[in-house]
């Protein structure tokens, strides 16, 4: 499976590099539209590659980050763990400065700021009880990157990944991005199965019946602290 994913991603990168037209705003989520007419349906397009990635358990999520640029702030990425709506752990998995030295179009040094975020997720292979959810987190179109793996609880056997709705930014506020949840057990045709029924985009205040019913879930998000990362003036 890993070899198939690697070969597919290599081919996808090659395919995308040959495309002449790109999205006007690379930082916003957008729905890929069919690029061929019905009579040319057999031609591969971006929809086909997107659907193939989803079948392989791979998804791409993007956000703009409205971080203030008046000074240096501390950016924290967190994972919050819940059991039946009760927060049991709040872990900071990485920290960054929102302000850094870069170069302008004329190659002159200047302060620049974090402005966008991309997360590529790969779901676990559920046949392998030791496999993990893998996240690749990139800031400013890949200028800064780090990875994180999350272990599902084996007793639940199946988890779901969902995106939260955009929320109003505020310094010090938790900004949830992704939900990784075990859902709940339900009787289906006399057999107990694990399921998760929710809106396609979850409310950012975590106020939803699907979360109240979930046995175990994790929230991946970030917060911007009014604190200088480097402790400088």
Order of alpha helices (4+ residues) and beta strands (2+ residues): alpha-alpha-beta-beta-beta-beta-beta-beta-beta-beta-beta-beta-beta-beta-beta-alpha-beta
